[in-house]
Amino acid sequence: MDNALHELGRWRSISSVTVLVLLLAWESLAPFFACFAGNNGERVRHGLKNLVLGILNSLLTGLGFTALWLMAAQWALAHEFGLLNWLPLSGCARLAGACLLFDAWMYWWHRLNHHIPFLWRFHRTHHSDPKMDVTTANRFHIGEIALSSVLRVP
């Protein structure tokens, strides 16, 4: 299981960087917003700020929470705890169910971030980007990342 999780994480990282580079290239060729028209230097500085914030957040979750997620998953598997362990699902169906449940969790977490003032204080960092581009997807407050990571452990 450890090897599978490691391999999944590796492919997730590779695919994320690949998609980001492709979207940056596409947005450079046909931008949706003309925020950086004629000023590539500003676009690079803007993108680097957002990407550095995303990298710091990734380091936080990678160093601070991956071990907790792995321990929780191993415990749940050993004790047959959790919805996906209670349902008689094949490997593919279990994976699809896990993806759907995680996506539902992220949807509701995002909705809560918009409706609860305490959470909005952190989440508005993402929405306060004055020049939205593909790098805005990496712009999150470290407090939001830490809180959502803690809540994903169970």
C-alpha positions in Angstrom: 0.0 0.0 0.0 2.9 2.4 0.8 4.4 1.9 -2.7 1.0 2.5 -4.3 0.4 5.7 -2.4 4.0 6.9 -3.2 3.5 6.1 -6.9 0.1 7.8 -6.9 1.6 10.9 -5.3 4.4 10.9 -7.8 2.0 10.7 -10.8 -0.2 13.4 -9.2 2.8 15.7 -9.0 3.9 15.0 -12.5 0.4 15.5 -14.0 -0.2 18.6 -11.9 3.0 20.3 -13.2 2.3 19.2 -16.8 -1.2 20.6 -16.7 0.0 23.8 -15.2 2.7 24.3 -17.9 0.1 23.5 -20.6 -2.4 25.9 -19.2 0.3 28.6 -18.8 1.3 28.1 -22.4 -2.3 28.2 -23.6 -3.1 31.3 -21.5 0.0 33.0 -23.0 -1.1 32.3 -26.5 -4.8 33.2 -26.0 -5.4 34.9 -22.7 -8.9 35.1 -21.3 -8.1 38.4 -19.5 -5.7 40.9 -20.9 -4.2 41.7 -17.5 -0.6 41.3 -18.7 -0.8 42.5 -22.2 2.6 43.7 -23.3 4.2 43.2 -19.8 5.7 39.8 -19.6 7.9 40.8 -16.6 4.8 41.6 -14.5 3.2 38.3 -15.5 6.3 36.4 -14.5 6.5 38.1 -11.1 2.8 37.6 -10.5 3.0 33.9 -11.4 6.1 33.3 -9.3 4.4 34.8 -6.2 1.4 32.5 -6.6 3.5 29.5 -7.4 5.8 30.1 -4.4 2.8 30.3 -2.2 1.5 27.0 -3.7 4.9 25.4 -3.2 5.0 26.5 0.5 1.5 25.1 1.0 2.5 21.8 -0.7 5.5 21.5 1.6 3.3 22.1 4.6 0.9 19.4 3.6 3.7 17.1 2.4 5.8 17.4 5.6 3.0 17.9 8.1 0.1 15.8 7.0 1.0 13.0 4.7 2.1 10.8 7.5 -1.1 11.5 9.4 -3.2 10.7 6.3 -1.3 7.4 5.8 -1.6 6.4 9.5 -5.4 7.1 9.4 -5.8 5.1 6.1 -3.8 2.2 7.5 -5.8 2.2 10.8 -9.1 2.4 8.9 -8.0 -0.5 6.7 -6.8 -2.6 9.6 -10.0 -2.0 11.6 -12.3 -2.2 8.5 -13.6 1.3 9.4 -15.2 3.7 7.0 -17.8 3.7 4.3 -15.6 2.3 1.6 -14.5 -0.6 3.9 -18.1 -1.5 4.7 -19.3 -1.7 1.1 -18.4 -4.8 -1.0 -16.7 -2.9 -3.8 -14.1 -4.0 -6.3 -10.8 -2.1 -6.5 -12.0 0.2 -9.4 -15.3 0.9 -7.8 -13.6 1.6 -4.5 -11.2 4.0 -6.2 -14.1 5.8 -8.0 -16.0 6.0 -4.8 -13.0 7.5 -3.0 -12.6 10.1 -5.7 -16.3 11.0 -5.6 -16.4 11.3 -1.8 -13.2 13.4 -1.8 -14.6 15.6 -4.5 -17.9 16.0 -2.6 -15.9 16.9 0.5 -13.9 19.5 -1.3 -17.1 21.0 -2.8 -18.7 21.4 0.6 -15.5 22.6 2.2 -15.3 25.3 -0.5 -18.9 26.3 0.1 -18.3 26.5 3.9 -15.2 28.8 3.2 -17.6 31.2 1.5 -20.3 31.2 4.1 -18.5 31.1 7.5 -16.8 34.4 8.2 -13.8 32.8 10.1 -13.1 30.5 7.1 -13.6 33.4 4.6 -10.8 35.3 6.3 -8.4 32.7 5.0 -10.1 31.8 1.8 -10.3 35.4 0.5 -6.6 35.2 -0.2 -7.5 33.0 -3.1 -10.2 35.4 -4.4 -8.1 38.6 -3.8 -5.8 38.0 -6.8 -6.0 41.3 -8.7 -4.9 39.7 -12.0 -6.4 36.3 -12.2 -4.6 33.7 -14.3 -3.9 30.0 -14.1 -1.5 30.5 -11.2 -4.4 31.8 -9.1 -5.3 28.2 -8.5 -2.2 28.0 -6.3 -3.0 31.1 -4.2 -4.3 30.0 -0.8 -3.6 31.1 2.7 -1.5 28.7 4.7 -4.2 28.7 7.5 -6.8 27.4 5.1 -4.5 24.7 3.8 -3.6 23.6 7.4 -7.2 23.6 8.5 -8.5 21.7 5.5 -5.6 19.2 5.9 -6.4 18.6 9.6 -10.1 18.0 8.7 -9.1 15.6 5.9 -7.2 13.3 8.2 -10.3 11.4 9.6 
